[in-house]
């Protein structure tokens, strides 16, 4: 009884997502996720502004166009620059949702007005509008907690939270990426899966990450997400270290700038 009370007080007195984001930064310092008030100032852009202000969105795409020119020595196609910008937004933002679920079984609600991003610094600021958790979570009584009955319900909460945040973002990007909703949600699906898969490997929990993201996104029944994780074993000749791979749902369009460097998970060349 004493242990349970102490754990509850400890969880309530510290931000419920702080531990997950701290563990992430320890193994992947290129991304830092802050909890608390949204950050503003040079380099910071609010997700709500990206979704609602075309000029702000075009400025972010221009940032990726400049990166592409510097990296590849030639201009990116406008739709490719927009696609790169979308991927470089959704990949880290998805981790703000999936990592607390994976590490602590907590799902934050982060509508677009609760997230800001600093692309140059590799930082996110999030101010959750509550979080979902399981009944045995020590933070179940914390302010903003929404208790759900079991693991499937928590996965449903995660899909709903991701959908809530990303729907207006994808609607804003669509005219610039020049792709339909299915393709855009395919990009999101891949970023959710591959971001957690990557962080799981850094945390020495790749097998569990692959298994759990496969349960989260098992297939086309989880609309608006497209497809599933669909991991498969790596052939021995392909890699001395990797044990699994997958074919992406979407194409990242990297072939448009480096045709000779095909992504190993590219749907344009991977065989089933």
C-alpha positions as CSV (number, residue, x, y, z in Angstrom):
1,X,0.0,0.0,0.0
2,X,2.8,2.4,0.9
3,X,4.6,1.7,-2.4
4,X,1.5,2.3,-4.5
5,X,0.8,5.6,-2.7
6,X,4.4,6.8,-3.2
7,X,4.3,5.9,-6.9
8,X,1.1,7.8,-7.4
9,X,2.4,10.9,-5.7
10,X,5.6,10.7,-7.7
11,X,3.7,10.4,-11.0
12,X,1.3,13.3,-10.2
13,X,4.1,15.6,-9.0
14,X,6.1,15.2,-12.3
15,X,4.8,15.6,-15.9
16,X,3.2,12.3,-16.9
17,X,5.2,12.2,-20.2
18,X,8.5,13.6,-19.0
19,X,10.1,10.2,-18.5
20,X,9.4,9.0,-22.0
21,X,10.7,12.1,-23.7
22,X,13.8,12.1,-21.5
23,X,14.6,8.4,-22.4
24,X,14.1,9.3,-26.1
25,X,16.6,12.2,-25.9
26,X,19.2,10.1,-24.1
27,X,19.4,7.7,-27.1
28,X,18.5,10.1,-29.9
29,X,19.8,13.6,-29.0
30,X,19.0,15.0,-32.5
31,X,15.4,15.4,-31.2
32,X,14.3,17.0,-28.0
33,X,10.7,17.1,-26.9
34,X,9.8,19.7,-24.2
35,X,6.6,19.6,-22.2
36,X,5.0,22.8,-20.9
37,X,4.1,26.1,-22.5
38,X,4.5,26.2,-26.3
39,X,7.7,27.9,-27.4
40,X,7.9,30.9,-29.7
41,X,10.6,33.1,-31.1
42,X,13.2,32.6,-33.9
43,X,12.9,29.1,-35.5
44,X,9.7,28.1,-33.7
45,X,6.5,27.5,-35.6
46,X,3.1,26.5,-34.2
47,X,1.4,23.5,-35.7
48,X,-1.9,25.5,-35.7
49,X,-0.1,28.2,-37.8
50,X,1.1,25.5,-40.3
51,X,-2.4,24.1,-40.6
52,X,-4.1,27.5,-40.9
53,X,-1.7,30.0,-42.5
54,X,-0.6,29.3,-46.0
55,X,2.3,31.7,-45.8
56,X,3.7,29.9,-42.7
57,X,3.4,26.6,-44.4
58,X,5.1,27.8,-47.6
59,X,7.9,29.2,-45.5
60,X,8.5,25.7,-44.0
61,X,8.5,24.1,-47.5
62,X,11.0,26.8,-48.6
63,X,13.2,25.7,-45.7
64,X,13.3,22.2,-47.1
65,X,13.8,23.4,-50.7
66,X,16.9,25.3,-49.5
67,X,18.1,22.2,-47.6
68,X,17.6,20.2,-50.8
69,X,19.5,22.6,-52.9
70,X,22.4,22.7,-50.4
71,X,22.5,18.9,-50.1
72,X,21.9,17.8,-53.7
73,X,23.2,20.7,-55.7
74,X,20.1,21.1,-57.7
75,X,16.5,22.4,-57.0
76,X,13.9,20.0,-55.7
77,X,10.6,19.8,-57.5
78,X,8.1,21.9,-55.5
79,X,6.0,18.9,-54.7
80,X,9.1,17.0,-53.6
81,X,10.2,19.8,-51.3
82,X,6.6,19.8,-49.8
83,X,6.7,16.1,-49.4
84,X,10.1,16.2,-47.6
85,X,8.7,19.0,-45.3
86,X,5.6,16.9,-44.5
87,X,7.7,13.8,-43.6
88,X,10.2,15.9,-41.5
89,X,7.2,17.2,-39.6
90,X,5.2,14.0,-39.1
91,X,8.1,11.7,-38.2
92,X,9.1,13.6,-35.0
93,X,5.6,14.7,-34.1
94,X,4.3,11.1,-34.3
95,X,6.9,10.2,-31.7
96,X,5.4,12.7,-29.3
97,X,2.4,10.4,-29.3
98,X,3.8,6.9,-29.8
99,X,6.7,7.0,-27.3
100,X,4.7,7.7,-24.2
101,X,2.3,4.9,-25.3
102,X,5.2,2.5,-25.9
103,X,7.2,3.3,-22.8
104,X,4.5,4.3,-20.2
105,X,1.2,3.3,-21.7
106,X,0.1,7.0,-21.8
107,X,-1.4,8.6,-24.8
108,X,-1.3,12.4,-24.9
109,X,-4.0,14.5,-26.6
110,X,-2.1,17.0,-28.7
111,X,-4.4,19.0,-31.1
112,X,-2.6,21.4,-33.4
113,X,-2.8,24.2,-31.0
114,X,-0.8,22.2,-28.5
115,X,2.4,21.7,-30.5
116,X,5.2,23.9,-31.9
117,X,8.3,22.8,-33.7
118,X,11.8,24.2,-34.3
119,X,13.1,22.4,-37.4
120,X,16.6,24.0,-37.2
121,X,17.1,23.0,-33.6
122,X,15.4,19.6,-33.8
123,X,13.0,20.4,-31.0
124,X,9.3,20.1,-30.3
125,X,7.3,21.7,-27.6
126,X,4.0,20.0,-26.5
127,X,1.3,21.1,-24.0
128,X,-1.0,18.1,-23.7
129,X,-4.7,18.6,-23.4
130,X,-4.8,15.6,-21.1
131,X,-3.8,12.0,-21.6
132,X,-5.3,8.5,-21.7
133,X,-4.0,5.7,-19.6
134,X,-4.9,2.3,-18.2
135,X,-6.6,1.7,-14.8
136,X,-3.4,0.4,-13.1
137,X,-1.3,3.5,-14.1
138,X,0.0,5.3,-11.0
139,X,-1.0,8.6,-12.8
140,X,-4.6,7.5,-13.4
141,X,-5.7,10.0,-10.8
142,X,-3.6,12.9,-12.1
143,X,-5.3,16.0,-13.5
144,X,-6.2,15.5,-17.2
145,X,-6.0,11.7,-17.0
146,X,-8.7,9.7,-18.9
147,X,-8.7,6.1,-17.9
148,X,-9.6,3.5,-20.6
149,X,-10.3,-0.2,-19.8
150,X,-7.6,-2.1,-21.7
151,X,-4.8,-2.2,-24.2
152,X,-7.0,-2.3,-27.3
153,X,-8.9,0.8,-26.1
154,X,-5.6,2.6,-25.5
155,X,-4.5,1.8,-29.0
156,X,-7.7,3.2,-30.3
157,X,-7.1,6.3,-28.2
158,X,-3.6,6.6,-29.8
159,X,-5.0,6.3,-33.4
160,X,-7.7,8.9,-32.6
161,X,-5.1,11.3,-31.1
162,X,-2.9,11.0,-34.1
163,X,-5.8,11.5,-36.4
164,X,-7.0,14.6,-34.5
165,X,-3.6,16.3,-34.8
166,X,-2.7,15.3,-38.4
167,X,-6.0,15.7,-40.2
168,X,-5.8,19.6,-40.5
169,X,-2.0,19.3,-41.1
170,X,-2.5,17.0,-44.1
171,X,-5.3,19.2,-45.4
172,X,-3.0,22.1,-45.4
173,X,-0.1,20.2,-47.1
174,X,-2.2,18.6,-49.8
175,X,-2.2,21.3,-52.4
176,X,1.6,21.6,-52.1
177,X,2.4,17.9,-52.1
178,X,-0.2,17.4,-54.9
179,X,-1.2,14.0,-53.7
180,X,-4.6,12.6,-52.6
181,X,-5.7,11.8,-49.1
182,X,-4.8,8.1,-49.4
183,X,-1.2,8.9,-50.3
184,X,-0.9,11.5,-47.6
185,X,-2.2,9.1,-44.9
186,X,0.2,6.5,-46.4
187,X,3.1,8.9,-45.5
188,X,1.7,9.3,-42.0
189,X,1.3,5.5,-41.6
190,X,4.9,5.0,-42.6
191,X,6.2,7.7,-40.3
192,X,4.3,6.4,-37.3
193,X,5.6,2.8,-37.9
194,X,9.2,3.6,-38.8
195,X,9.7,6.3,-36.2
196,X,8.8,4.0,-33.3
197,X,10.6,1.1,-35.0
198,X,13.8,3.2,-35.2
199,X,13.5,4.5,-31.6
200,X,12.8,1.0,-30.4
201,X,16.0,-0.2,-31.8
202,X,17.9,2.6,-30.1
203,X,16.3,1.6,-26.8
204,X,17.3,-2.0,-27.3
205,X,13.6,-2.9,-27.7
206,X,13.3,-3.3,-31.5
207,X,11.4,-6.6,-31.3
208,X,8.8,-5.2,-28.9
209,X,8.5,-2.0,-30.9
210,X,7.9,-3.9,-34.1
211,X,5.3,-6.2,-32.4
212,X,3.4,-3.4,-30.8
213,X,3.3,-1.1,-33.8
214,X,2.0,-4.1,-35.8
215,X,-0.8,-4.3,-33.3
216,X,-1.4,-0.6,-33.5
217,X,-1.6,-0.5,-37.3
218,X,-2.3,-4.1,-38.4
219,X,-3.9,-3.3,-41.7
220,X,-6.3,-1.3,-43.8
221,X,-9.2,-1.5,-41.3
222,X,-7.6,1.3,-39.3
223,X,-8.8,4.2,-41.5
224,X,-7.7,6.9,-42.1
225,X,-4.3,5.1,-41.8
226,X,-3.3,3.1,-44.9
227,X,-1.9,-0.4,-44.8
228,X,-0.1,-1.9,-41.8
229,X,3.4,-2.5,-40.5
230,X,3.8,-5.8,-42.4
231,X,7.2,-6.6,-41.2
232,X,9.0,-9.6,-42.7
233,X,12.3,-11.3,-42.0
234,X,15.4,-10.0,-43.7
235,X,17.1,-12.4,-46.0
236,X,20.5,-13.3,-44.6
237,X,22.3,-11.9,-47.6
238,X,20.6,-8.5,-47.2
239,X,22.0,-7.6,-43.8
240,X,24.3,-9.0,-41.2
241,X,22.5,-7.2,-38.4
242,X,18.9,-6.3,-39.3
243,X,16.3,-9.0,-38.5
244,X,13.3,-7.5,-40.2
245,X,12.2,-5.1,-42.9
246,X,9.0,-3.9,-44.5
247,X,7.8,-2.3,-47.7
248,X,6.6,1.3,-47.2
249,X,3.1,2.2,-48.0
250,X,4.2,5.4,-49.6
251,X,7.2,6.6,-51.7
252,X,9.2,9.3,-50.2
253,X,10.3,10.6,-53.6
254,X,14.0,10.5,-52.8
255,X,14.5,8.8,-56.1
256,X,13.8,12.2,-57.8
257,X,17.0,13.6,-56.5
258,X,19.2,10.5,-56.2
259,X,17.8,7.9,-58.7
260,X,20.8,5.6,-58.1
261,X,20.2,5.5,-54.3
262,X,17.0,3.5,-53.8
263,X,15.6,3.4,-50.2
264,X,15.7,-0.3,-49.0
265,X,12.0,-0.1,-48.1
266,X,10.8,1.6,-51.3
267,X,7.5,0.4,-52.7
268,X,8.7,1.1,-56.2
269,X,11.3,-1.7,-56.1
270,X,10.5,-4.0,-53.1
271,X,9.1,-7.4,-53.9
272,X,6.5,-8.9,-51.6
